[in-house]
Amino acid sequence: MEIAFLQHADGNRTRLDRPVSLGRSSASDIPLSDTECSRRHALLNPQAGGEVWVVDLGSTNGTYLNGRRLSRPTRLADGDRLALGKCEFTFRGPATKPARTAAEPGVTQMVTLPVIKSERAWLLLADIEGFTPFSQQHPPEEVSRRVGGWLAACSGVFADHKNDIQTFLGDGFLAYFPIKAVPPAKFFALLASLRTLQGDTSHLPFRLVVHYSDITLGGGAGGGIESVLGPGVNYLFRMEKVAGAAKARVAATKDALEGWPAPKPAARALPATALKGFEGEHVLYALA
């Protein structure tokens, strides 16, 4: 599969076969000298199937895509122009139709990929609460700053725990933790840190939903990027809708609670509900 790249104004290119950070920090993959740029300004996140998403990390002056300020993570299309302060870049990737809207909540984008392996894993879905009304009631600059600041804080939690967010969504993210690669204790330590972040009122309120199931990891774009597939992923997205309707800030599926190591958290069963694509009724648990 063709690997996407970012073309600089001077003609240089940066391959996008892994997450690439941009900012004034010397630790950035692409250091920017412009004083209008923030130290941690933006992130380019390749995902399976050749997609690349641009994420503003709460920068002061914003990240602009084709002249418009970003307010949420957005998928890039071949030829898109990015501007960070006075620094300009052009995205080059497989020719695809532009996808200007964020991933539809509750829908997982599936692509046909060669199967690598199937594993048991913890799945974590994070979603900003009330994002649609918030984005409608505030100017784009405020939406961009708040969403970017929240994503930067969450990314910092993952970095502190030596892990990465694999899939950015328009108003949240999906992460998976195969038990053969990530000991459960490390996952639950990360989850605890995210729950602590939920109490920080300087950030947008967000919901966490946990599931435990088999997943299939498929090969995607260059650099070994994988995509998590399988019914368990769809199930998690369906259950997030249930959590949202019940206004549960932290929720776990029955499978997650059964696999949860002792001591298990206090949990309240929500009313059983039918889920599209899954037989019978299913119970989600709100955690204290």
Contacts in CASP RR format, 6 or more apart in sequence:
PFRMAT RR
TARGET T0000
AUTHOR 0000-0000-0000
METHOD contacts of the structure
MODEL  1
MEIAFLQHADGNRTRLDRPVSLGRSSASDIPLSDTECSRRHALLNPQAGG
EVWVVDLGSTNGTYLNGRRLSRPTRLADGDRLALGKCEFTFRGPATKPAR
TAAEPGVTQMVTLPVIKSERAWLLLADIEGFTPFSQQHPPEEVSRRVGGW
LAACSGVFADHKNDIQTFLGDGFLAYFPIKAVPPAKFFALLASLRTLQGD
TSHLPFRLVVHYSDITLGGGAGGGIESVLGPGVNYLFRMEKVAGAAKARV
AATKDALEGWPAPKPAARALPATALKGFEGEHVLYALA
1 49 0 8 1.000
1 50 0 8 1.000
1 94 0 8 1.000
1 220 0 8 1.000
1 221 0 8 1.000
1 222 0 8 1.000
2 93 0 8 1.000
2 94 0 8 1.000
3 15 0 8 1.000
3 16 0 8 1.000
3 17 0 8 1.000
3 221 0 8 1.000
3 222 0 8 1.000
3 223 0 8 1.000
4 15 0 8 1.000
4 16 0 8 1.000
4 46 0 8 1.000
4 50 0 8 1.000
4 52 0 8 1.000
4 76 0 8 1.000
4 91 0 8 1.000
4 92 0 8 1.000
4 93 0 8 1.000
4 94 0 8 1.000
4 221 0 8 1.000
5 13 0 8 1.000
5 14 0 8 1.000
5 15 0 8 1.000
5 16 0 8 1.000
5 92 0 8 1.000
5 93 0 8 1.000
6 13 0 8 1.000
6 14 0 8 1.000
6 16 0 8 1.000
6 20 0 8 1.000
6 30 0 8 1.000
6 44 0 8 1.000
6 82 0 8 1.000
6 89 0 8 1.000
6 90 0 8 1.000
6 91 0 8 1.000
6 92 0 8 1.000
7 13 0 8 1.000
7 89 0 8 1.000
7 90 0 8 1.000
7 91 0 8 1.000
7 92 0 8 1.000
8 14 0 8 1.000
8 89 0 8 1.000
9 87 0 8 1.000
9 88 0 8 1.000
9 89 0 8 1.000
13 92 0 8 1.000
14 20 0 8 1.000
14 29 0 8 1.000
14 30 0 8 1.000
16 44 0 8 1.000
16 46 0 8 1.000
16 52 0 8 1.000
17 46 0 8 1.000
17 221 0 8 1.000
17 222 0 8 1.000
17 223 0 8 1.000
17 224 0 8 1.000
17 225 0 8 1.000
18 46 0 8 1.000
18 223 0 8 1.000
18 225 0 8 1.000
19 43 0 8 1.000
19 44 0 8 1.000
19 45 0 8 1.000
19 46 0 8 1.000
19 164 0 8 1.000
20 29 0 8 1.000
20 30 0 8 1.000
20 43 0 8 1.000
20 44 0 8 1.000
21 27 0 8 1.000
21 28 0 8 1.000
21 29 0 8 1.000
21 30 0 8 1.000
21 40 0 8 1.000
21 42 0 8 1.000
21 43 0 8 1.000
21 44 0 8 1.000
22 28 0 8 1.000
22 29 0 8 1.000
22 30 0 8 1.000
22 32 0 8 1.000
22 37 0 8 1.000
22 41 0 8 1.000
22 42 0 8 1.000
22 43 0 8 1.000
22 44 0 8 1.000
22 84 0 8 1.000
22 87 0 8 1.000
23 30 0 8 1.000
23 31 0 8 1.000
23 32 0 8 1.000
23 37 0 8 1.000
23 38 0 8 1.000
23 39 0 8 1.000
23 40 0 8 1.000
23 41 0 8 1.000
23 42 0 8 1.000
23 84 0 8 1.000
24 31 0 8 1.000
24 32 0 8 1.000
24 33 0 8 1.000
24 34 0 8 1.000
24 35 0 8 1.000
24 37 0 8 1.000
24 38 0 8 1.000
24 39 0 8 1.000
24 41 0 8 1.000
25 31 0 8 1.000
25 39 0 8 1.000
25 40 0 8 1.000
28 39 0 8 1.000
28 40 0 8 1.000
28 41 0 8 1.000
32 41 0 8 1.000
32 84 0 8 1.000
32 85 0 8 1.000
32 87 0 8 1.000
34 84 0 8 1.000
34 85 0 8 1.000
34 86 0 8 1.000
34 87 0 8 1.000
36 61 0 8 1.000
36 85 0 8 1.000
36 86 0 8 1.000
37 59 0 8 1.000
37 61 0 8 1.000
37 84 0 8 1.000
37 85 0 8 1.000
37 87 0 8 1.000
38 57 0 8 1.000
38 58 0 8 1.000
38 59 0 8 1.000
38 60 0 8 1.000
38 61 0 8 1.000
40 57 0 8 1.000
40 59 0 8 1.000
40 152 0 8 1.000
41 56 0 8 1.000
41 57 0 8 1.000
41 59 0 8 1.000
41 62 0 8 1.000
41 63 0 8 1.000
41 84 0 8 1.000
42 54 0 8 1.000
42 55 0 8 1.000
42 56 0 8 1.000
42 57 0 8 1.000
42 59 0 8 1.000
42 63 0 8 1.000
42 82 0 8 1.000
42 84 0 8 1.000
43 54 0 8 1.000
43 55 0 8 1.000
43 57 0 8 1.000
43 155 0 8 1.000
44 52 0 8 1.000
44 53 0 8 1.000
44 54 0 8 1.000
44 55 0 8 1.000
44 76 0 8 1.000
45 52 0 8 1.000
45 53 0 8 1.000
45 54 0 8 1.000
45 55 0 8 1.000
45 73 0 8 1.000
45 165 0 8 1.000
45 168 0 8 1.000
46 52 0 8 1.000
46 221 0 8 1.000
46 222 0 8 1.000
46 225 0 8 1.000
47 53 0 8 1.000
47 166 0 8 1.000
47 167 0 8 1.000
47 168 0 8 1.000
47 221 0 8 1.000
47 225 0 8 1.000
47 227 0 8 1.000
48 111 0 8 1.000
48 113 0 8 1.000
48 218 0 8 1.000
48 219 0 8 1.000
48 220 0 8 1.000
48 221 0 8 1.000
48 225 0 8 1.000
48 226 0 8 1.000
48 227 0 8 1.000
49 111 0 8 1.000
49 113 0 8 1.000
49 220 0 8 1.000
49 221 0 8 1.000
49 225 0 8 1.000
49 227 0 8 1.000
50 93 0 8 1.000
50 94 0 8 1.000
50 220 0 8 1.000
50 221 0 8 1.000
50 222 0 8 1.000
50 225 0 8 1.000
51 75 0 8 1.000
51 76 0 8 1.000
51 221 0 8 1.000
52 75 0 8 1.000
52 76 0 8 1.000
52 91 0 8 1.000
52 93 0 8 1.000
53 73 0 8 1.000
53 74 0 8 1.000
53 75 0 8 1.000
53 76 0 8 1.000
53 168 0 8 1.000
54 63 0 8 1.000
54 65 0 8 1.000
54 70 0 8 1.000
54 73 0 8 1.000
54 74 0 8 1.000
54 76 0 8 1.000
54 82 0 8 1.000
54 91 0 8 1.000
55 73 0 8 1.000
55 148 0 8 1.000
55 151 0 8 1.000
55 168 0 8 1.000
56 62 0 8 1.000
56 63 0 8 1.000
56 70 0 8 1.000
56 144 0 8 1.000
56 147 0 8 1.000
56 148 0 8 1.000
56 151 0 8 1.000
57 148 0 8 1.000
57 149 0 8 1.000
57 151 0 8 1.000
57 152 0 8 1.000
57 155 0 8 1.000
58 144 0 8 1.000
58 145 0 8 1.000
58 146 0 8 1.000
58 147 0 8 1.000
58 148 0 8 1.000
58 149 0 8 1.000
58 151 0 8 1.000
58 152 0 8 1.000
59 84 0 8 1.000
59 144 0 8 1.000
59 145 0 8 1.000
59 148 0 8 1.000
60 145 0 8 1.000
61 85 0 8 1.000
62 69 0 8 1.000
62 70 0 8 1.000
62 84 0 8 1.000
62 85 0 8 1.000
62 141 0 8 1.000
62 144 0 8 1.000
62 145 0 8 1.000
63 69 0 8 1.000
63 70 0 8 1.000
63 82 0 8 1.000
63 83 0 8 1.000
63 84 0 8 1.000
63 144 0 8 1.000
64 70 0 8 1.000
64 82 0 8 1.000
64 83 0 8 1.000
64 84 0 8 1.000
65 74 0 8 1.000
65 76 0 8 1.000
65 80 0 8 1.000
65 81 0 8 1.000
65 82 0 8 1.000
66 80 0 8 1.000
66 81 0 8 1.000
67 81 0 8 1.000
67 83 0 8 1.000
69 140 0 8 1.000
69 141 0 8 1.000
69 144 0 8 1.000
70 144 0 8 1.000
71 135 0 8 1.000
71 140 0 8 1.000
71 143 0 8 1.000
71 144 0 8 1.000
71 147 0 8 1.000
72 102 0 8 1.000
72 131 0 8 1.000
72 135 0 8 1.000
72 143 0 8 1.000
72 144 0 8 1.000
72 147 0 8 1.000
72 170 0 8 1.000
72 171 0 8 1.000
73 102 0 8 1.000
73 151 0 8 1.000
73 168 0 8 1.000
73 169 0 8 1.000
73 170 0 8 1.000
73 172 0 8 1.000
74 100 0 8 1.000
74 102 0 8 1.000
74 170 0 8 1.000
75 99 0 8 1.000
76 91 0 8 1.000
76 93 0 8 1.000
77 91 0 8 1.000
77 96 0 8 1.000
77 97 0 8 1.000
77 98 0 8 1.000
77 99 0 8 1.000
78 91 0 8 1.000
78 92 0 8 1.000
78 93 0 8 1.000
78 94 0 8 1.000
78 95 0 8 1.000
78 96 0 8 1.000
79 90 0 8 1.000
79 91 0 8 1.000
79 92 0 8 1.000
79 93 0 8 1.000
80 90 0 8 1.000
80 91 0 8 1.000
80 98 0 8 1.000
81 88 0 8 1.000
81 89 0 8 1.000
81 90 0 8 1.000
81 91 0 8 1.000
82 88 0 8 1.000
82 89 0 8 1.000
82 90 0 8 1.000
82 91 0 8 1.000
83 89 0 8 1.000
102 169 0 8 1.000
102 170 0 8 1.000
102 171 0 8 1.000
103 109 0 8 1.000
103 169 0 8 1.000
103 170 0 8 1.000
105 127 0 8 1.000
105 169 0 8 1.000
105 171 0 8 1.000
105 237 0 8 1.000
105 240 0 8 1.000
105 241 0 8 1.000
106 237 0 8 1.000
106 238 0 8 1.000
106 240 0 8 1.000
106 241 0 8 1.000
107 237 0 8 1.000
108 233 0 8 1.000
108 234 0 8 1.000
108 237 0 8 1.000
110 229 0 8 1.000
111 220 0 8 1.000
111 227 0 8 1.000
113 218 0 8 1.000
113 219 0 8 1.000
113 220 0 8 1.000
113 227 0 8 1.000
113 229 0 8 1.000
114 218 0 8 1.000
114 219 0 8 1.000
115 216 0 8 1.000
115 217 0 8 1.000
115 218 0 8 1.000
115 219 0 8 1.000
116 217 0 8 1.000
116 218 0 8 1.000
116 219 0 8 1.000
116 226 0 8 1.000
117 216 0 8 1.000
117 217 0 8 1.000
118 214 0 8 1.000
118 215 0 8 1.000
118 216 0 8 1.000
118 217 0 8 1.000
119 178 0 8 1.000
119 179 0 8 1.000
119 180 0 8 1.000
119 214 0 8 1.000
119 215 0 8 1.000
119 217 0 8 1.000
120 178 0 8 1.000
120 179 0 8 1.000
120 180 0 8 1.000
120 212 0 8 1.000
120 213 0 8 1.000
120 214 0 8 1.000
120 215 0 8 1.000
121 176 0 8 1.000
121 177 0 8 1.000
121 178 0 8 1.000
121 179 0 8 1.000
121 212 0 8 1.000
121 213 0 8 1.000
121 214 0 8 1.000
121 215 0 8 1.000
121 228 0 8 1.000
122 176 0 8 1.000
122 177 0 8 1.000
122 179 0 8 1.000
122 182 0 8 1.000
122 184 0 8 1.000
122 187 0 8 1.000
122 210 0 8 1.000
122 211 0 8 1.000
122 212 0 8 1.000
122 256 0 8 1.000
123 174 0 8 1.000
123 175 0 8 1.000
123 176 0 8 1.000
123 177 0 8 1.000
123 210 0 8 1.000
123 211 0 8 1.000
123 212 0 8 1.000
123 213 0 8 1.000
123 215 0 8 1.000
123 228 0 8 1.000
123 232 0 8 1.000
123 233 0 8 1.000
123 236 0 8 1.000
124 174 0 8 1.000
124 175 0 8 1.000
124 176 0 8 1.000
124 177 0 8 1.000
124 187 0 8 1.000
124 191 0 8 1.000
124 194 0 8 1.000
124 208 0 8 1.000
124 209 0 8 1.000
124 210 0 8 1.000
125 172 0 8 1.000
125 173 0 8 1.000
125 174 0 8 1.000
125 208 0 8 1.000
125 209 0 8 1.000
125 211 0 8 1.000
125 236 0 8 1.000
125 237 0 8 1.000
125 240 0 8 1.000
126 154 0 8 1.000
126 172 0 8 1.000
126 173 0 8 1.000
126 174 0 8 1.000
126 175 0 8 1.000
126 194 0 8 1.000
126 206 0 8 1.000
126 207 0 8 1.000
126 208 0 8 1.000
127 169 0 8 1.000
127 171 0 8 1.000
127 172 0 8 1.000
127 206 0 8 1.000
127 207 0 8 1.000
127 209 0 8 1.000
127 240 0 8 1.000
127 244 0 8 1.000
128 134 0 8 1.000
128 147 0 8 1.000
128 150 0 8 1.000
128 171 0 8 1.000
128 172 0 8 1.000
128 204 0 8 1.000
128 205 0 8 1.000
128 206 0 8 1.000
128 207 0 8 1.000
129 204 0 8 1.000
129 205 0 8 1.000
129 206 0 8 1.000
129 207 0 8 1.000
129 244 0 8 1.000
129 249 0 8 1.000
130 205 0 8 1.000
131 147 0 8 1.000
131 171 0 8 1.000
131 204 0 8 1.000
134 143 0 8 1.000
134 146 0 8 1.000
134 204 0 8 1.000
135 143 0 8 1.000
138 146 0 8 1.000
146 203 0 8 1.000
146 204 0 8 1.000
147 171 0 8 1.000
147 204 0 8 1.000
149 203 0 8 1.000
150 203 0 8 1.000
150 204 0 8 1.000
150 206 0 8 1.000
151 168 0 8 1.000
151 172 0 8 1.000
151 173 0 8 1.000
153 197 0 8 1.000
153 200 0 8 1.000
153 203 0 8 1.000
154 165 0 8 1.000
154 173 0 8 1.000
154 194 0 8 1.000
154 197 0 8 1.000
155 165 0 8 1.000
157 190 0 8 1.000
157 193 0 8 1.000
157 194 0 8 1.000
157 197 0 8 1.000
158 164 0 8 1.000
158 165 0 8 1.000
158 175 0 8 1.000
158 190 0 8 1.000
160 193 0 8 1.000
161 186 0 8 1.000
161 189 0 8 1.000
161 190 0 8 1.000
161 193 0 8 1.000
162 186 0 8 1.000
163 175 0 8 1.000
163 177 0 8 1.000
163 182 0 8 1.000
163 186 0 8 1.000
163 190 0 8 1.000
164 175 0 8 1.000
165 173 0 8 1.000
165 175 0 8 1.000
166 173 0 8 1.000
166 174 0 8 1.000
166 175 0 8 1.000
166 176 0 8 1.000
166 226 0 8 1.000
166 228 0 8 1.000
167 173 0 8 1.000
167 174 0 8 1.000
167 175 0 8 1.000
167 228 0 8 1.000
172 206 0 8 1.000
174 228 0 8 1.000
174 233 0 8 1.000
174 236 0 8 1.000
176 215 0 8 1.000
176 228 0 8 1.000
177 186 0 8 1.000
177 187 0 8 1.000
178 215 0 8 1.000
178 217 0 8 1.000
184 261 0 8 1.000
185 261 0 8 1.000
188 261 0 8 1.000
191 208 0 8 1.000
191 210 0 8 1.000
194 208 0 8 1.000
195 208 0 8 1.000
195 250 0 8 1.000
197 203 0 8 1.000
198 205 0 8 1.000
198 206 0 8 1.000
198 208 0 8 1.000
198 249 0 8 1.000
198 250 0 8 1.000
205 249 0 8 1.000
207 240 0 8 1.000
207 243 0 8 1.000
207 244 0 8 1.000
207 248 0 8 1.000
207 249 0 8 1.000
207 250 0 8 1.000
207 251 0 8 1.000
208 249 0 8 1.000
208 250 0 8 1.000
208 251 0 8 1.000
209 236 0 8 1.000
209 239 0 8 1.000
209 240 0 8 1.000
209 243 0 8 1.000
209 250 0 8 1.000
209 251 0 8 1.000
209 252 0 8 1.000
209 253 0 8 1.000
209 284 0 8 1.000
210 250 0 8 1.000
210 251 0 8 1.000
210 252 0 8 1.000
210 253 0 8 1.000
210 256 0 8 1.000
211 232 0 8 1.000
211 235 0 8 1.000
211 236 0 8 1.000
211 239 0 8 1.000
211 252 0 8 1.000
211 253 0 8 1.000
211 255 0 8 1.000
211 256 0 8 1.000
212 253 0 8 1.000
212 255 0 8 1.000
212 256 0 8 1.000
212 258 0 8 1.000
212 259 0 8 1.000
212 260 0 8 1.000
213 231 0 8 1.000
213 232 0 8 1.000
213 235 0 8 1.000
213 236 0 8 1.000
213 255 0 8 1.000
214 230 0 8 1.000
214 232 0 8 1.000
215 228 0 8 1.000
215 229 0 8 1.000
215 230 0 8 1.000
215 232 0 8 1.000
215 233 0 8 1.000
216 228 0 8 1.000
216 229 0 8 1.000
216 230 0 8 1.000
217 226 0 8 1.000
217 227 0 8 1.000
217 228 0 8 1.000
217 229 0 8 1.000
218 226 0 8 1.000
218 227 0 8 1.000
218 228 0 8 1.000
218 229 0 8 1.000
219 225 0 8 1.000
219 226 0 8 1.000
219 227 0 8 1.000
220 226 0 8 1.000
220 227 0 8 1.000
231 278 0 8 1.000
234 277 0 8 1.000
235 253 0 8 1.000
235 275 0 8 1.000
235 278 0 8 1.000
236 253 0 8 1.000
238 275 0 8 1.000
238 276 0 8 1.000
238 277 0 8 1.000
238 278 0 8 1.000
239 251 0 8 1.000
239 253 0 8 1.000
239 275 0 8 1.000
239 282 0 8 1.000
239 284 0 8 1.000
242 251 0 8 1.000
242 270 0 8 1.000
242 273 0 8 1.000
242 275 0 8 1.000
242 282 0 8 1.000
242 284 0 8 1.000
243 251 0 8 1.000
243 270 0 8 1.000
243 284 0 8 1.000
243 286 0 8 1.000
246 270 0 8 1.000
246 284 0 8 1.000
246 286 0 8 1.000
248 270 0 8 1.000
248 284 0 8 1.000
248 286 0 8 1.000
248 287 0 8 1.000
249 286 0 8 1.000
250 286 0 8 1.000
250 287 0 8 1.000
251 270 0 8 1.000
251 284 0 8 1.000
251 285 0 8 1.000
251 286 0 8 1.000
251 287 0 8 1.000
252 260 0 8 1.000
252 265 0 8 1.000
252 267 0 8 1.000
252 284 0 8 1.000
252 285 0 8 1.000
252 287 0 8 1.000
253 282 0 8 1.000
253 284 0 8 1.000
253 285 0 8 1.000
254 282 0 8 1.000
254 283 0 8 1.000
254 284 0 8 1.000
254 285 0 8 1.000
257 264 0 8 1.000
257 265 0 8 1.000
257 267 0 8 1.000
257 285 0 8 1.000
265 287 0 8 1.000
265 288 0 8 1.000
266 287 0 8 1.000
266 288 0 8 1.000
267 285 0 8 1.000
267 286 0 8 1.000
267 287 0 8 1.000
267 288 0 8 1.000
268 285 0 8 1.000
268 286 0 8 1.000
268 288 0 8 1.000
269 283 0 8 1.000
269 284 0 8 1.000
269 285 0 8 1.000
270 283 0 8 1.000
270 284 0 8 1.000
270 285 0 8 1.000
270 286 0 8 1.000
271 283 0 8 1.000
272 281 0 8 1.000
272 282 0 8 1.000
272 283 0 8 1.000
273 281 0 8 1.000
273 282 0 8 1.000
273 283 0 8 1.000
273 284 0 8 1.000
274 280 0 8 1.000
274 281 0 8 1.000
274 282 0 8 1.000
275 282 0 8 1.000
END
